[in-house]
Every structure is written in C-alpha cells, then in structure tokens.
Amino acid sequence: MKRQSLLTAKTRELLRIQDAEARVWDVLHPLMEEAANYQSSETYGYLGAVFVSEEFYPFRLRNALRRYSIGPYVSVSQVFPDSPAERADLREGDQILSVNGKRVPRWGRAARYASVRMKRDLVPGEVNEIKVRRGEETFSVSVTPEKAAYYSVIVSPESHVDIRPDGEVIWLSLAMVEDLADPSDFAYACSFALAQSIMRHPEKRRKNLWIGSTMDLAIIATGIPSIGVLGNASAKSKQRLFDVEADLIALYLLAAQGYDLANYPKFWEKQFPKQRYSGMLEKEDALRLEVQHQIIASIDAKRASGAFIFPEEYLAGDASEVVLQPFAGATERRSMGK
C-alpha cells in the first residue's frame, strides 16, 4: 500500500509538470511562430510538436514517465492543432528514430538532440523524412517544417530560479508557472525569456564574462544589428541594455498576438523589488519602466496608423525607438547619436 501511494504521488507530480508544460507551450507556441522573421540565425525547422527525453524530468519520476512513452530516447510529448506534425499524423508518445536518414541518439545524448540538434536537422519549407516507432509499429512520415524561433522548454519542480533562458532551453520553475495565475502576467514573463533567447543574450553574457567587460569583440561577433547600442557599454550597463532590448522584442511579439500591453510595466513594477536586495524599486528600475511605456506608445502609434506591428527599424539598427541614455554613459550616448 505504501509503494502504491508513493507511485501515485510521483504520478501526480509528473502530471503537475506536464500541465505546467502545456500552459507554457500555449503561450510560447504562437510567439515562437510570430518571431520567425526576427533573427534569421534563430529560425529553425518547426513541426508544431514538442520533443522531450526522460532527462528533461527528475530522476525519481522515471517509472511514471514510461507510462507516457517518455524514456531514454526522443519522443513527442505534445502536438499542436493544424500544425505540420498533426498533418503528418505524429502523435503524443511517438518515438523518433531518425530525421532525414540521421539516426536519433538515445540515453544521455537524447536530451541534447531533442533540445539542440533536432531543430537544426529539420529543413524548413522542404519535405523531411522522419522515422517513427509507435508501440510495436515502425514507419516513416513525410513532413514539411515551418520556420519559427523554436526553443525547448523544461519545467523543474526543484529550480530556485523562476525562469532562465540558456540559449537553447527556456527553464522554468514549477512554482512560478503555478503561482503566476494571471494569464497576461504569465505571458509577459514567458515572452521576456523568449526575447532574450531570440537576441542571444545568454550567449552574449557568457562571452562578455570570458573576454572581459572592457572588450567589444563578444558583442560584435554575434552579428546582432543593435551592436551600435551595446558596443561601448560597461558590463553592468550591457545587462540593463539587454533588458531593454528584451522588453522591446517581447512587447512587439505580444502586440502582434493581440495581448494587452497596458499592464506589462505594472507586472515588472511588482517583480523588480523581488529581484533587489533592498526589496524596493530602484532608480534603474524606474527608468526601465519609462522605456517600457515609451515602447508601448510607439507600438500604439503604429497600430493607430495601420502599420505592421514589427520592430523593423530596431532590427535594422535604428534604436531611436527606445531612449537608452539614462542607462548609459557619455560614450554610449554618442554612439546612440550616430
């Protein structure tokens, strides 16, 4: 009886994680599709399905995972309606054996393939062949991936960080997903993390730490059009500029998907004190909120004029849509004025 109770508890925990994953994907799926034209280097083959391995979940849940056909291999955990995956009749629980003739790894390498390699092996706009195992049956399907800024999602019941993109995976704590009950607040948090991934902020931060905050090579090497804004900033200023850039990208993504932007600054106004040792809203936070309002006003003006809701100017290198001077030093202000 005790063993059965333990299994039931683990199953309940797994179902909580899967419910949280579904909630995250309900938000991120359309935003990732929307972001297909934001950065060509961050656009991959996207099937409209979620691929996972047992390594995505706590070790203690392995037995429960097997009941849902999740094991030491790459499998489908979710298929979105009217997606290439649904049209190809991929289903939850399908195990992926090969992609375009390349064998899909198992065991420890399966998690990396699901989160990093698979989206790069899928060629958008062309017919791809995927070999699948479903129960005792093995067969191949033809599928034409679409373009999207696709990143894997891992919801962890043990994470002490609410949300963290690492460049390939967006990590979220189960507690945060369950605690952010308001749908708009949850969308604001998820879109900000997605925007950081699209603009390669995790990679830039790693390069800055490695090369040093006084050198601009790490920023230049990324090829992001906003390098003129970020190039001369100190390490601390760069982080603030990254946040502003993520706000801008997130707000455009949200606006294009019909979200109400009015409460975006209010959400962050509540979050900032939680991130500060002082527990209070600091000067830099207030300045960032001002820039958020400015971006929202710019988007509203575009909407009123019937213009396409897309940050075309910013992605082309024109940062005049955001006032970054309060975050920057004199050198940075000069670079903004070029």
C-alpha positions, 0 to 999 in steps of 0.5 A: 500500500505504501509503494502504491501511494508513493507511485501515485504521488510521483504520478501526480507530480509528473502530471503537475509538470506536464500541465505546467508544460502545456500552459507554457507551450500555449503561450510560447507556441504562437510567439515562437511562430510570430518571431520567425522573421526576427533573427534569421540565425534563430529560425529553425525547422518547426513541426508544431510538436514538442520533443522531450527525453526522460532527462528533461524530468527528475530522476525519481519520476522515471517509472511514471514517465514510461507510462507516457512513452517518455524514456531514454530516447526522443519522443513527442510529448505534445502536438499542436492543432493544424500544425505540420506534425498533426498533418503528418499524423505524429502523435503524443508518445511517438518515438523518433528514430531518425530525421532525414536518414540521421539516426536519433541518439538515445540515453544521455545524448537524447536530451541534447538532440531533442533540445539542440540538434533536432531543430537544426536537422529539420529543413524548413519549407522542404519535405523531411523524412522522419522515422517513427516507432509507435508501440510495436509499429515502425514507419516513416512520415513525410513532413514539411517544417515551418520556420519559427524561433523554436526553443525547448522548454523544461519545467523543474519542480526543484529550480530556485530560479523562476525562469532562465533562458540558456540559449537553447532551453527556456527553464522554468520553475514549477512554482512560478508557472503555478503561482503566476495565475494571471494569464497576461502576467504569465505571458509577459514573463514567458515572452521576456525569456523568449526575447532574450533567447531570440537576441542571444543574450545568454550567449552574449553574457557568457562571452562578455564574462570570458573576454572581459567587460572592457572588450567589444569583440563578444558583442560584435561577433554575434552579428546582432544589428543593435551592436551600435547600442551595446558596443561601448557599454560597461558590463553592468550597463550591457545587462540593463541594455539587454533588458531593454532590448528584451522588453522591446522584442517581447512587447512587439511579439505580444502586440502582434498576438493581440495581448494587452500591453497596458499592464506589462510595466505594472507586472515588472513594477511588482517583480523588480523589488523581488529581484533587489536586495533592498526589496524596493524599486530602484532608480534603474528600475524606474527608468526601465519602466519609462522605456517600457511605456515609451515602447508601448506608445510607439507600438500604439502609434503604429497600430493607430496608423495601420502599420505592421506591428514589427520592430523593423527599424530596431532590427535594422539598427535604428534604436531611436525607438527606445531612449537608452541614455539614462542607462548609459554613459557619455560614450554610449550616448554618442554612439546612440547619436550616430 
